[in-house]
Amino acid sequence: MKLIKYIFFIPAGFIFSLGPVYSQQPFQAVPYNQQSTVNPLGVPFVEDDADRTPPCTPGTNNNYVNAINLTIGAAAIAGTTCGATLEASEALGCNTSASQTVWYKVTSTAAGIYVIITTTGSCYVGASVWPATGLPTSNCAMIDCQAAANGPLTTVFRIAGAIGTTYAIQIAYASGGPCGNEGTFTIRADNTYGGTVFNPGSVNSCSSATPGCYFPFTPAQAQVTTTCTGYPLTTQANLVNKQFFSFTTAAVNANVLSFQNILQSTCGSGNVQWFFWKLFNTSCNLLSCGDLSNLLNNVACNTPYILQYTWEELPCTYTTQWPYQYAPTGTTGCGTLPVELLNFSAVTEAPNSVLLQWVTASENNNSFFTVERSSDSKTFYPVEKIDGAGNSAQILYYSAVDKNPLPGISYYRLRQTDFDGNSKLYDIVAVNISEGTIISIVPNPASDFINIIFSETAQQGNNVIELIDAKGAVVKSYIKNLAHDSNILKMELNNYTKGIYAVKITNPSGATTVRRLAIN
């Protein structure tokens, strides 16, 4: 038999020795181009086997939709990957080199169930557990995984979840090479299991995450092992370790996060079979995921997160792990507001439209704005998307028109989204489509005075008029009662410096109108 290995290293920090046996290393994977040959049945391997097509017929469970249902407590059934292929965009979990997959489903009858898969051919098969919500196209959905490389002969998953939950089991195999063109196995499900469990599940949950170790800079390896908590490891070849950690990013210059773990082991070159991470918010909603090829992710500054690490042990001895996260040296982008908003307004411009206007004093990493509308000020829907300026240090004016406003009072808010996907909501403004405050300002530009002219449809009662400078400060204010006064207000401008101002009018219902004014 042949055992083929390809070894590569993920450079991260440096390595130093603690003694003649153990060493501390960052995560390093030992990937394989196929499953390791094991020949569990003692069948001699001959060179011709690599080119021999096995006499088998593809199973009906080659596709996810034809997954075979497993009955809890029933006897094991035989399976094969012979003739199987991959579906378009099918995710493979930790079995990235697989070329054949077949599918099974099981519905839990207890809070914890076991799925037992035993290799019966000359090469190991790998397996993954997924939610039974459709063909998985992203590894983010993966619940558990066992790689084919290095075994084990019998893979056992312990799946914890609510009674009645259905799970999808994916069996994976890399055809060709010294192992032939099919992987054979048996599979069964049960509520109990008395043997070795290679996938025992997480040692904790997202809601009970262990305090993590976060650095707002790139730490030296000695800083990690002397500062962070070291967690003891159980040595068991093919054991899948899974744990949740909580941490909060730094207040400034921390919008990129690097996921790392230092392992103390005798593995030497390469110390994990595979590694996978998932990032959650504090409500345990999944934000992103990745593996050793992607250890960086965008995050928000001064924000709490929960991180899940999952990785499989190699056949060597492990003693301790130091999981940690850090903001890489040179990371910038936090510490300043993404957008400094001067004002945001909504005003009826015609019987069937609402004009939305806003002004920014500066922008940093700003991708776009979204104007959102609501009828009850609680549930909002997008109305218009407007591109941002990216980075700007000058006053910028934006506008959008809602050509199909709701009758009566509508509520609008502005959402600003960064290039990294983070967004911020600004205050809500309201407008009454039947009682809008239509105004005009003459002259504009002006130097000595302006006349603010209200339309005949403007709402009666006290209207508040504010003159706002470019920094957002109210420099002058009036109250105009249209029930008793004329519809014209004269405002003197002799004492104000030249520049761009905003005239904001708030009617008795709280609806606002904003007009741009240039003083020269």
C-alpha positions as CSV (number, residue, x, y, z in Angstrom):
1,M,0.0,0.0,0.0
2,K,1.0,3.6,-0.5
3,L,0.7,6.5,1.8
4,I,1.0,9.8,0.0
5,K,1.4,13.1,2.0
6,Y,1.8,16.7,1.0
7,I,3.0,19.0,3.8
8,F,2.8,22.7,3.8
9,F,3.1,25.3,6.6
10,I,1.0,28.3,7.5
11,P,3.6,30.9,8.7
12,A,2.4,32.6,11.9
13,G,4.9,33.7,14.5
14,F,8.0,31.7,15.5
15,I,8.6,28.3,17.1
16,F,10.6,27.6,20.2
17,S,11.3,24.4,22.0
18,L,10.3,23.5,25.5
19,G,12.2,20.2,25.6
20,P,13.2,17.2,23.6
21,V,9.6,16.1,23.0
22,Y,7.1,18.9,23.1
23,S,7.1,22.1,21.1
24,Q,4.7,25.1,20.9
25,Q,3.5,26.0,17.5
26,P,0.8,28.1,15.9
27,F,-1.8,26.1,13.9
28,Q,-0.2,24.3,11.0
29,A,-2.1,21.8,8.8
30,V,-1.0,18.6,7.1
31,P,-3.3,18.3,4.1
32,Y,-3.6,15.2,2.0
33,N,-4.6,14.8,-1.6
34,Q,-6.5,11.6,-0.8
35,Q,-7.5,9.4,2.2
36,S,-4.7,7.5,3.8
37,T,-4.6,3.8,2.9
38,V,-5.3,1.6,5.9
39,N,-6.2,-1.8,4.4
40,P,-8.3,-2.8,7.6
41,L,-9.3,-6.1,6.1
42,G,-5.7,-7.2,5.3
43,V,-6.4,-7.3,1.6
44,P,-3.1,-7.1,-0.3
45,F,-2.7,-4.1,-2.6
46,V,-1.5,-4.6,-6.2
47,E,-0.5,-1.9,-8.6
48,D,-3.2,-2.8,-11.0
49,D,-5.9,-2.0,-8.4
50,A,-5.4,1.7,-9.1
51,D,-6.7,1.4,-12.6
52,R,-9.4,-1.2,-11.9
53,T,-13.0,0.0,-12.1
54,P,-14.9,-1.6,-9.3
55,P,-18.0,-3.6,-10.3
56,C,-20.6,-1.4,-8.6
57,T,-23.7,0.6,-9.4
58,P,-24.1,4.3,-8.3
59,G,-26.5,4.6,-5.3
60,T,-29.7,6.7,-5.5
61,N,-28.4,8.9,-2.6
62,N,-25.7,10.5,-4.9
63,N,-27.7,13.7,-4.6
64,Y,-28.8,15.5,-1.4
65,V,-32.5,15.3,-2.3
66,N,-32.3,11.5,-2.5
67,A,-30.7,11.1,1.0
68,I,-31.4,7.8,2.6
69,N,-33.2,8.1,5.9
70,L,-31.6,6.4,8.9
71,T,-33.8,5.0,11.7
72,I,-32.6,5.5,15.3
73,G,-31.6,2.1,16.8
74,A,-31.8,0.2,13.5
75,A,-29.0,-2.1,12.3
76,A,-26.1,-0.6,10.3
77,I,-26.6,-0.5,6.6
78,A,-23.9,-0.9,3.9
79,G,-23.0,2.1,1.7
80,T,-20.7,2.9,-1.1
81,T,-19.6,6.1,-3.0
82,C,-19.1,4.1,-6.2
83,G,-20.1,6.3,-9.2
84,A,-21.0,9.2,-7.0
85,T,-20.1,12.8,-8.0
86,L,-20.3,16.2,-6.5
87,E,-23.3,18.5,-7.0
88,A,-22.8,22.1,-8.3
89,S,-21.5,24.3,-5.5
90,E,-21.6,21.5,-2.9
91,A,-19.7,22.3,0.2
92,L,-17.4,19.6,1.5
93,G,-16.5,20.7,5.1
94,C,-13.1,19.4,6.1
95,N,-12.9,16.9,3.2
96,T,-11.8,19.4,0.6
97,S,-10.2,16.8,-1.7
98,A,-13.3,14.6,-2.0
99,S,-14.6,13.8,-5.5
100,Q,-17.5,11.6,-4.4
101,T,-20.3,12.2,-1.9
102,V,-23.4,10.3,-0.8
103,W,-26.1,11.5,1.6
104,Y,-28.1,10.3,4.6
105,K,-30.6,11.9,6.9
106,V,-31.5,11.2,10.5
107,T,-34.2,12.8,12.8
108,S,-33.3,12.9,16.5
109,T,-35.4,11.2,19.1
110,A,-33.3,12.3,22.0
111,A,-31.4,15.5,23.0
112,G,-28.2,13.8,22.0
113,I,-27.9,11.1,19.2
114,Y,-24.9,9.2,17.8
115,V,-24.1,8.6,14.1
116,I,-21.6,5.8,13.6
117,I,-19.7,5.3,10.3
118,T,-17.3,2.5,9.8
119,T,-14.9,2.2,6.8
120,T,-15.1,-1.3,5.3
121,G,-12.8,-0.8,2.2
122,S,-9.1,-0.2,1.7
123,C,-9.3,3.6,2.4
124,Y,-11.0,5.7,5.0
125,V,-14.1,7.7,4.1
126,G,-14.7,11.2,5.6
127,A,-18.0,12.5,6.9
128,S,-19.7,15.8,7.7
129,V,-22.9,16.7,9.6
130,W,-25.1,19.5,8.2
131,P,-28.5,21.1,8.9
132,A,-31.1,19.3,6.8
133,T,-32.2,22.6,5.1
134,G,-31.0,21.9,1.6
135,L,-27.7,21.2,-0.2
136,P,-25.0,23.0,1.7
137,T,-23.1,25.4,-0.5
138,S,-21.0,27.1,2.3
139,N,-18.9,25.5,5.0
140,C,-20.4,28.1,7.4
141,A,-23.4,25.8,7.9
142,M,-21.2,22.8,8.9
143,I,-22.1,21.3,12.3
144,D,-19.3,18.7,12.6
145,C,-16.7,17.0,10.4
146,Q,-14.2,14.1,10.3
147,A,-11.5,14.1,7.7
148,A,-10.7,11.0,5.8
149,A,-6.9,11.4,6.0
150,N,-5.5,9.4,9.0
151,G,-8.8,7.8,9.8
152,P,-10.4,6.8,12.1
153,L,-11.7,3.4,11.0
154,T,-15.0,4.2,12.8
155,T,-16.2,7.8,12.9
156,V,-18.6,8.6,15.7
157,F,-20.5,11.9,15.9
158,R,-22.4,13.0,19.0
159,I,-25.0,15.5,17.8
160,A,-26.7,17.6,20.4
161,G,-30.0,19.3,19.5
162,A,-33.7,19.5,20.0
163,I,-35.8,16.4,19.7
164,G,-37.3,16.2,16.2
165,T,-34.4,18.0,14.5
166,T,-33.3,16.4,11.2
167,Y,-29.7,16.3,10.2
168,A,-28.0,15.6,6.9
169,I,-24.9,13.3,6.9
170,Q,-22.5,13.6,4.0
171,I,-20.0,10.7,3.3
172,A,-17.0,11.9,1.3
173,Y,-14.3,10.0,-0.6
174,A,-11.5,10.9,-3.0
175,S,-11.5,8.3,-5.8
176,G,-8.5,7.0,-7.7
177,G,-4.9,6.5,-6.7
178,P,-3.9,3.5,-4.7
179,C,-7.4,3.1,-3.1
180,G,-9.5,2.6,-6.2
181,N,-12.7,4.3,-7.2
182,E,-15.1,3.7,-4.3
183,G,-15.2,4.1,-0.6
184,T,-17.3,1.5,1.3
185,F,-18.7,1.8,4.8
186,T,-21.5,1.0,7.1
187,I,-23.7,3.6,8.8
188,R,-26.2,3.6,11.6
189,A,-27.7,6.0,14.2
190,D,-28.5,5.4,17.9
191,N,-29.3,7.2,21.1
192,T,-26.5,5.5,22.9
193,Y,-22.9,4.4,22.1
194,G,-20.3,2.8,24.4
195,G,-17.2,3.1,22.3
196,T,-14.8,6.0,21.5
197,V,-16.4,9.2,20.3
198,F,-14.2,11.2,17.9
199,N,-16.7,14.1,17.6
200,P,-18.1,14.6,21.1
201,G,-19.4,18.1,20.3
202,S,-18.4,21.4,21.9
203,V,-17.2,21.6,25.4
204,N,-19.4,24.7,25.9
205,S,-22.0,26.6,23.9
206,C,-22.2,30.0,22.3
207,S,-24.3,31.3,25.2
208,S,-21.8,30.0,27.7
209,A,-18.6,31.0,25.9
210,T,-15.3,30.9,27.7
211,P,-13.5,34.3,28.1
212,G,-11.0,34.6,25.3
213,C,-7.6,36.2,25.0
214,Y,-7.5,39.4,22.8
215,F,-4.6,41.6,21.9
216,P,-5.0,45.0,20.2
217,F,-1.6,44.4,18.5
218,T,0.4,41.5,17.1
219,P,1.8,39.6,20.1
220,A,5.0,37.6,20.5
221,Q,4.4,33.9,21.1
222,A,5.8,34.2,24.6
223,Q,3.3,36.9,25.4
224,V,0.5,34.6,24.4
225,T,1.7,31.6,26.5
226,T,2.4,33.7,29.5
227,T,-0.7,36.0,29.3
228,C,-3.5,33.8,27.9
229,T,-5.2,30.9,29.6
230,G,-3.8,27.5,28.6
231,Y,-6.4,24.8,28.1
232,P,-5.4,21.2,28.6
233,L,-5.9,18.8,25.7
234,T,-6.9,15.2,25.6
235,T,-4.6,13.2,23.3
236,Q,-6.7,11.0,21.0
237,A,-5.9,10.6,17.4
238,N,-8.7,12.1,15.2
239,L,-10.4,13.8,18.2
240,V,-12.2,16.9,17.0
241,N,-11.9,19.8,19.6
242,K,-14.5,22.4,19.6
243,Q,-14.9,25.4,21.9
244,F,-16.5,28.9,22.1
245,F,-14.6,32.0,23.3
246,S,-15.9,35.5,24.0
247,F,-13.9,38.7,23.5
248,T,-14.2,42.5,22.8
249,T,-12.3,44.3,20.2
250,A,-10.2,47.4,21.0
251,A,-11.7,50.8,20.8
252,V,-9.5,52.1,18.0
253,N,-7.5,50.7,15.1
254,A,-9.0,47.2,15.5
255,N,-11.3,46.7,12.5
256,V,-9.4,43.5,11.4
257,L,-9.2,40.4,13.5
258,S,-6.7,37.5,13.2
259,F,-7.7,34.1,14.6
260,Q,-4.8,32.0,16.1
261,N,-4.1,29.1,18.4
262,I,-0.8,27.9,19.8
263,L,-0.6,24.1,20.5
264,Q,1.9,22.3,22.6
265,S,2.4,18.8,21.1
266,T,4.9,16.3,19.7
267,C,3.5,16.6,16.2
268,G,6.5,18.4,14.8
269,S,5.8,19.6,11.2
270,G,2.1,20.3,11.2
271,N,0.0,19.9,14.3
272,V,-3.7,19.8,13.1
273,Q,-5.5,17.8,10.5
274,W,-7.7,20.7,9.7
275,F,-8.9,23.9,11.4
276,F,-12.2,25.9,11.1
277,W,-13.5,29.0,12.8
278,K,-16.9,30.7,13.1
279,L,-17.6,34.3,14.3
280,F,-20.8,35.2,16.0
281,N,-22.4,38.3,17.5
282,T,-23.5,38.2,21.2
283,S,-27.0,37.0,20.0
284,C,-25.2,34.0,18.6
285,N,-26.0,34.9,15.0
286,L,-23.4,33.7,12.6
287,L,-21.4,36.5,11.0
288,S,-18.7,34.7,9.0
289,C,-16.5,31.7,8.9
290,G,-13.2,30.4,7.5
291,D,-10.3,28.0,7.8
292,L,-6.4,28.1,7.8
293,S,-6.4,29.7,4.4
294,N,-8.4,32.6,5.8
295,L,-7.5,33.7,9.3
296,L,-8.4,37.4,8.9
297,N,-11.9,38.9,9.1
298,N,-13.3,42.5,9.3
299,V,-14.9,43.4,12.6
300,A,-16.1,46.5,14.3
301,C,-14.1,48.4,17.0
302,N,-15.1,48.2,20.7
303,T,-17.5,45.4,20.0
304,P,-18.1,42.1,21.8
305,Y,-17.9,38.9,19.7
306,I,-18.0,35.1,20.2
307,L,-15.6,32.9,18.3
308,Q,-15.8,29.1,17.8
309,Y,-12.7,27.1,17.1
310,T,-13.0,23.5,15.6
311,W,-9.9,21.4,14.8
312,E,-8.9,17.7,14.4
313,E,-6.0,16.1,16.2
314,L,-3.3,14.2,14.3
315,P,-1.8,10.9,15.7
316,C,0.6,12.5,18.1
317,T,0.6,13.7,21.7
318,Y,-1.1,17.0,22.8
319,T,-1.0,18.7,26.2
320,T,-2.1,22.4,26.0
321,Q,-3.7,25.0,23.7
322,W,-3.6,28.8,23.9
323,P,-6.4,30.2,21.7
324,Y,-6.1,34.0,21.1
325,Q,-7.2,36.7,18.7
326,Y,-5.4,40.0,17.8
327,A,-5.6,43.1,15.6
328,P,-2.6,42.8,13.2
329,T,0.0,45.5,13.5
330,G,-0.8,48.4,11.2
331,T,-4.5,47.9,11.3
332,T,-6.3,51.2,11.0
333,G,-9.8,52.5,10.3
334,C,-11.3,52.8,13.8
335,G,-11.3,55.7,16.3
336,T,-13.2,58.1,14.0
337,L,-16.8,58.1,13.0
338,P,-17.4,56.5,9.5
339,V,-19.7,59.5,8.7
340,E,-20.2,62.8,10.5
341,L,-23.8,63.6,9.6
342,L,-24.9,67.2,9.9
343,N,-28.6,66.7,9.2
344,F,-31.2,64.5,7.6
345,S,-34.6,65.7,6.5
346,A,-37.8,64.6,4.7
347,V,-40.2,67.0,3.0
348,T,-43.2,66.7,0.7
349,E,-42.1,68.1,-2.6
350,A,-45.2,67.4,-4.7
351,P,-48.5,65.6,-4.0
352,N,-46.9,62.2,-4.7
353,S,-43.3,62.5,-3.7
354,V,-41.0,63.0,-0.7
355,L,-37.6,64.6,-0.9
356,L,-35.0,63.2,1.4
357,Q,-31.9,65.3,2.0
358,W,-28.8,64.9,4.1
359,V,-25.5,66.6,4.6
360,T,-22.2,65.1,5.7
361,A,-19.2,67.0,7.2
362,S,-16.8,64.1,6.7
363,E,-16.8,60.4,5.5
364,N,-14.4,57.6,6.3
365,N,-14.6,54.2,4.5
366,N,-18.2,55.0,3.5
367,S,-19.6,52.7,0.8
368,F,-23.2,53.8,0.5
369,F,-26.4,55.2,2.2
370,T,-29.7,53.5,2.3
371,V,-32.9,55.5,2.8
372,E,-35.5,53.3,4.7
373,R,-39.2,54.0,5.2
374,S,-41.8,52.8,7.8
375,S,-45.5,53.4,8.4
376,D,-45.1,52.7,12.2
377,S,-41.6,53.9,13.0
378,K,-40.7,50.2,13.9
379,T,-40.5,48.1,10.8
380,F,-38.5,49.7,8.0
381,Y,-38.0,48.8,4.3
382,P,-35.3,50.2,1.9
383,V,-36.5,52.9,-0.5
384,E,-33.3,54.1,-2.2
385,K,-29.6,53.3,-2.2
386,I,-27.1,56.2,-2.8
387,D,-23.3,55.7,-3.2
388,G,-21.1,57.3,-0.6
389,A,-17.9,59.2,-1.2
390,G,-15.6,56.7,0.4
391,N,-13.3,59.1,2.2
392,S,-14.0,62.9,2.4
393,A,-13.1,65.8,4.6
394,Q,-15.5,68.3,3.0
395,I,-19.2,69.1,3.3
396,L,-21.2,66.9,0.9
397,Y,-24.9,67.1,0.0
398,Y,-27.1,64.1,-0.8
399,S,-30.7,63.7,-1.9
400,A,-33.1,61.0,-2.8
401,V,-36.8,61.1,-3.9
402,D,-39.5,58.7,-2.7
403,K,-41.8,58.7,-5.7
404,N,-44.3,56.4,-4.0
405,P,-44.8,57.6,-0.5
406,L,-47.3,56.2,1.9
407,P,-50.5,58.1,2.6
408,G,-50.5,60.1,5.9
409,I,-47.4,60.1,8.1
410,S,-44.3,58.2,6.9
411,Y,-41.1,57.7,8.9
412,Y,-37.7,57.7,7.3
413,R,-34.3,56.9,8.6
414,L,-30.8,56.8,7.0
415,R,-28.5,53.8,7.2
416,Q,-24.8,54.2,6.4
417,T,-22.8,51.1,5.4
418,D,-19.0,50.8,5.4
419,F,-17.0,49.0,2.7
420,D,-16.4,46.2,5.3
421,G,-20.2,45.7,5.7
422,N,-20.7,47.4,9.0
423,S,-23.6,49.8,9.2
424,K,-24.9,52.6,11.4
425,L,-28.5,53.9,11.7
426,Y,-29.3,57.6,12.2
427,D,-32.3,59.3,13.8
428,I,-35.8,58.9,12.4
429,V,-37.6,61.8,10.7
430,A,-41.3,62.0,9.8
431,V,-43.4,63.6,7.1
432,N,-47.1,63.9,6.5
433,I,-47.9,63.6,2.9
434,S,-51.2,65.5,3.2
435,E,-49.8,68.2,5.5
436,G,-46.3,69.0,4.3
437,T,-44.6,72.2,5.1
438,I,-43.7,73.6,1.7
439,I,-41.3,76.5,1.9
440,S,-39.2,78.7,-0.3
441,I,-36.3,80.9,0.6
442,V,-35.5,84.1,-1.2
443,P,-33.0,85.4,-2.0
444,N,-30.7,82.4,-2.0
445,P,-27.7,83.0,-2.0
446,A,-28.2,85.9,0.4
447,S,-26.0,88.4,2.3
448,D,-28.2,90.6,4.5
449,F,-31.5,88.8,5.0
450,I,-33.8,86.1,3.7
451,N,-37.6,85.7,3.5
452,I,-38.8,82.2,4.4
453,I,-42.2,81.8,2.7
454,F,-44.6,79.1,3.8
455,S,-47.1,77.6,1.4
456,E,-50.9,77.8,2.0
457,T,-50.9,74.1,2.8
458,A,-48.4,74.4,5.6
459,Q,-49.7,73.1,8.9
460,Q,-51.1,75.8,11.3
461,G,-49.7,76.3,14.8
462,N,-46.2,76.7,16.0
463,N,-43.5,76.0,13.4
464,V,-39.9,75.9,14.7
465,I,-37.3,77.5,12.4
466,E,-33.6,76.9,13.0
467,L,-30.5,78.2,11.2
468,I,-27.8,75.5,11.3
469,D,-24.1,76.0,10.4
470,A,-21.8,73.6,8.7
471,K,-20.7,72.1,12.0
472,G,-24.3,71.2,12.9
473,A,-24.7,73.9,15.5
474,V,-28.0,75.9,15.7
475,V,-27.0,79.5,15.5
476,K,-30.5,81.1,15.4
477,S,-34.0,79.9,16.0
478,Y,-37.6,81.3,15.7
479,I,-41.1,80.1,16.4
480,K,-43.6,81.0,13.8
481,N,-47.3,80.5,14.5
482,L,-49.1,80.3,11.2
483,A,-52.5,80.4,12.8
484,H,-52.0,84.0,13.8
485,D,-49.1,85.4,11.7
486,S,-48.5,85.9,8.0
487,N,-46.9,83.1,6.0
488,I,-43.6,85.0,5.6
489,L,-40.7,85.2,8.1
490,K,-37.8,87.6,7.6
491,M,-34.5,86.5,9.0
492,E,-31.5,88.9,9.3
493,L,-28.1,87.6,8.3
494,N,-25.7,90.5,9.0
495,N,-23.9,88.8,11.9
496,Y,-23.1,85.4,10.2
497,T,-19.9,84.4,8.5
498,K,-20.0,83.4,4.9
499,G,-20.6,79.7,4.1
500,I,-23.2,77.0,3.7
501,Y,-26.1,76.8,6.2
502,A,-29.2,74.7,6.6
503,V,-32.6,76.2,7.4
504,K,-34.7,73.5,9.3
505,I,-38.4,73.9,9.8
506,T,-40.3,71.5,12.2
507,N,-44.1,71.7,12.0
508,P,-46.5,71.0,14.9
509,S,-46.7,67.3,13.9
510,G,-42.9,66.9,14.1
511,A,-42.4,66.6,10.3
512,T,-39.2,68.5,9.2
513,T,-38.2,70.4,6.1
514,V,-34.6,71.4,5.4
515,R,-33.4,73.9,2.8
516,R,-29.9,74.7,1.9
517,L,-28.8,78.4,2.3
518,A,-25.6,80.0,1.0
519,I,-24.6,83.2,2.8
520,N,-22.1,85.3,0.8
